[in-house]
């Protein structure tokens, strides 16, 4: 498994410094939240800017592994809306970010963005699933994998368990569309332990990404969740994909949080060496 740092943890730094710090801490890559690149139109970055971003990462020997937090900005995007214009704007963002990921050399996109997928009226869930169908088609054409991220019911009202994510992915039946597991979301929303979920779903090949974070929203090692058994389960199943370190609260600050997390996780990995 490869550890990648979600860059919003250190978003106050210029991107070149984000890459330098991430590489120096020993991460295997960097996972980008597009809003950290451009608040209004990250899917429409000029070619020169995209080339610059990729070069800054390459200068540190740091792969851009993945994108996440896809629909944070501009505000108001929705995959469930029946507003034709807003839906078109949202789908355009999704397609543009898939193309951006491919151009940056990323392998995976993670579709979380809970505020943009609320189901409040008949037809909302069908529109959300149709958006995933389209995303899978675009991802296949771009040579990347698009992951629907199950999130706890306290955050969103659509796709709140891994089983629901798997069911959606199986109905669409496109290898470029898969699901994933977020430890914080699972800890706060699933009836079963994370290790049990991994044992059940990893053998299916439908989990294409992992987010590592404590259910208290801090980094691994900064809460009560035990990550040794989680990493051991991933290792036992031969998981060779990405594990994104994605805390939501940065204590005592972003750079220190990123450093503590990688030290804690690498220490646990040593027991498998």
C-alpha positions in Angstrom: 0.0 0.0 0.0 1.1 3.5 -0.8 0.6 6.5 1.5 -0.5 9.8 -0.1 -1.1 13.1 1.7 -4.3 15.0 1.0 -2.9 18.4 0.2 -5.6 20.6 1.9 -3.9 19.6 5.2 -1.1 22.0 4.2 -3.0 24.2 1.8 -1.6 27.4 3.3 1.7 26.6 1.7 2.4 27.3 -2.0 2.0 24.2 -4.0 5.8 23.8 -4.6 6.3 23.9 -0.9 3.5 21.4 -0.3 5.3 19.0 -2.6 8.6 19.5 -1.0 7.2 19.0 2.5 5.2 15.9 1.5 8.2 14.3 -0.2 10.5 15.1 2.7 8.1 13.5 5.2 8.3 10.2 3.2 4.8 10.1 1.6 4.5 8.2 -1.6 2.5 10.8 -3.3 0.1 13.8 -3.0 -3.7 13.8 -3.3 -5.1 17.1 -4.5 -8.3 18.8 -3.6 -9.0 20.9 -6.7 -10.3 23.9 -4.8 -6.8 24.4 -3.5 -5.6 25.0 -7.1 -8.5 27.4 -8.1 -11.6 28.2 -6.1 -13.9 28.9 -9.1 -12.8 26.8 -12.0 -10.2 24.1 -11.2 -11.4 22.1 -14.1 -10.5 24.8 -16.5 -6.9 25.5 -15.5 -4.7 26.8 -18.4 -2.4 24.3 -20.0 0.6 26.2 -18.7 -0.6 26.0 -15.1 -1.3 22.3 -15.3 2.2 21.7 -16.7 3.6 23.8 -13.8 1.7 21.9 -11.2 2.9 18.6 -12.6 6.5 19.8 -12.9 6.6 21.1 -9.2 5.5 17.6 -8.1 8.0 15.8 -10.4 10.8 18.1 -9.2 10.3 16.4 -5.8 10.0 12.9 -7.2 6.4 13.0 -5.9 3.6 11.5 -8.0 0.2 13.3 -8.1 -1.7 10.2 -7.2 -5.4 11.3 -6.9 -8.0 14.0 -6.7 -10.7 14.3 -4.0 -13.2 16.9 -2.6 -14.3 17.3 -6.2 -17.4 19.5 -5.9 -16.4 21.9 -3.1 -16.2 24.9 -5.3 -17.8 26.8 -6.7 -20.5 26.6 -4.1 -23.9 25.1 -4.9 -23.0 22.3 -7.2 -25.3 19.2 -7.1 -25.6 15.8 -8.6 -29.1 15.4 -7.4 -30.7 18.7 -8.5 -33.5 18.8 -11.1 -32.3 22.3 -12.2 -31.0 21.6 -15.7 -28.5 24.5 -15.8 -27.0 23.6 -12.4 -26.9 19.9 -13.3 -25.1 20.8 -16.5 -22.6 22.9 -14.6 -22.0 20.1 -12.1 -21.5 17.4 -14.7 -19.1 19.8 -16.6 -17.1 20.1 -13.5 -16.9 16.4 -13.0 -15.9 15.7 -16.6 -13.3 18.5 -16.5 -11.8 17.2 -13.3 -11.5 13.7 -14.7 -9.6 15.2 -17.6 -7.4 17.2 -15.2 -6.6 14.1 -13.2 -5.4 12.3 -16.3 -3.3 15.3 -17.4 -1.7 15.5 -14.0 -0.9 11.8 -14.0 -3.3 10.9 -11.2 -4.8 7.4 -11.1 -7.9 7.9 -9.0 -10.6 10.5 -8.3 -12.7 10.3 -5.1 -16.2 11.6 -5.2 -17.2 12.6 -1.7 -18.5 16.2 -1.5 -21.5 15.4 0.8 -23.2 18.7 0.3 -23.5 18.2 -3.4 -25.4 14.9 -3.2 -28.3 15.4 -0.8 -31.5 13.5 -1.6 -34.6 15.5 -0.6 -37.2 14.7 -3.3 -38.2 11.9 -5.7 -35.8 11.5 -8.5 -32.8 12.8 -6.7 -31.2 9.4 -6.1 -31.7 8.4 -9.8 -30.0 11.6 -10.9 -27.1 11.0 -8.6 -26.7 7.5 -9.9 -26.9 8.8 -13.5 -24.1 11.2 -12.7 -21.9 8.2 -11.5 -22.7 6.4 -14.7 -21.5 9.4 -16.7 -18.4 9.7 -14.5 -17.5 6.1 -15.1 -17.8 6.6 -18.9 -15.6 9.7 -18.8 -13.1 8.0 -16.5 -12.8 5.0 -18.8 -12.0 7.2 -21.7 -9.4 9.1 -19.7 -7.8 5.9 -18.3 -8.5 6.7 -14.6 -10.7 5.3 -11.9 -13.6 7.2 -10.4 -14.5 6.2 -6.9 -17.8 6.9 -5.2 -17.1 7.5 -1.5 -19.6 6.3 1.0 -20.1 8.8 3.8 -21.9 8.7 7.1 -25.6 9.6 7.2 -24.7 12.6 9.4 -22.9 14.1 6.4 -25.2 13.1 3.5 -28.3 11.3 2.6 -27.1 9.3 -0.4 -24.6 6.4 -0.4 -24.0 6.2 3.3 -22.5 2.7 3.5 -19.9 0.7 1.6 -22.7 -1.8 0.8 -24.7 1.0 -0.9 -21.6 2.1 -2.8 -21.0 -1.4 -4.0 -24.6 -1.8 -5.1 -24.5 1.3 -7.2 -21.2 0.3 -8.7 -22.4 -3.1 -9.5 -25.6 -1.8 -11.2 -23.6 0.5 -13.4 -21.0 -2.2 -14.2 -18.1 -0.2 -15.5 -14.6 -1.1 -14.3 -13.6 2.6 -14.3 -16.3 3.3 -11.6 -15.6 1.8 -8.2 -16.1 2.6 -4.5 -13.7 3.0 -1.6 -13.6 3.2 2.2 -13.1 6.2 4.4 -12.1 5.1 8.0 -13.7 8.2 9.6 -17.0 7.8 7.7 -17.1 4.0 8.4 -16.4 4.5 12.1 -19.2 7.0 12.3 -21.7 5.3 10.1 -21.2 1.6 9.6 -22.6 -1.1 11.9 -19.5 -3.3 11.4 -15.8 -2.7 12.1 -13.6 -1.3 9.4 -11.6 -4.6 9.4 -14.8 -6.6 8.8 -15.8 -4.3 5.9 -12.3 -4.7 4.4 -12.4 -8.5 4.7 -15.8 -8.6 2.9 -15.2 -6.1 0.1 -11.5 -6.1 -0.7 -11.7 -9.5 -2.4 -14.3 -8.2 -4.8 -11.9 -5.7 -6.3 -14.5 -3.0 -6.0 -12.6 -1.0 -3.3 -10.1 1.1 -5.3 -9.0 3.6 -2.6 -8.7 4.1 1.2 -8.8 7.2 3.3 -7.1 7.0 6.6 -8.5 9.3 9.3 -9.8 8.8 12.9 -13.5 8.9 13.6 -12.8 12.0 15.7 -11.8 13.7 12.3 -8.2 14.0 13.2 -5.2 12.1 11.7 -4.4 8.5 12.3 -2.8 8.2 15.7 -4.7 11.2 17.1 -7.8 9.4 18.4 -9.1 6.1 19.7 -9.2 4.2 16.4 -6.6 1.5 16.1 -4.9 1.6 12.7 -2.6 -1.4 13.3 -5.4 -3.9 12.6 -6.6 -1.9 9.6 -3.2 -1.8 8.0 -2.7 -5.5 8.8 -6.0 -6.3 7.0 -4.9 -4.3 4.0 -1.6 -6.1 4.0 -3.2 -9.5 4.4 -5.3 -9.0 1.4 -2.4 -7.8 -0.7 -3.8 -4.3 -1.1 -1.4 -2.4 -3.3 -3.5 0.7 -3.9 -3.4 4.2 -2.4 -4.2 5.1 1.2 -4.8 8.8 1.5 -4.1 10.5 4.8 -7.1 12.8 5.2 -7.7 14.4 8.5 -10.3 17.2 8.7 -9.0 18.8 11.9 -5.3 19.6 12.0 -3.7 19.5 15.4 -1.6 21.3 16.3 -1.3 22.5 12.7 -1.2 21.1 9.2 2.5 20.4 8.7 2.8 18.9 12.2 -0.3 16.8 11.7 1.0 15.5 8.4 4.4 14.6 10.0 2.8 12.8 13.0 0.5 10.8 10.8 3.2 9.5 8.5 5.5 8.6 11.4 2.7 6.7 13.1 1.6 4.8 10.0 5.2 4.0 8.9 5.9 2.6 12.3 2.9 0.3 12.0 4.0 -0.7 8.5 7.4 -1.8 9.9 5.7 -4.8 11.6 4.8 -6.2 8.1 8.3 -5.8 6.7 
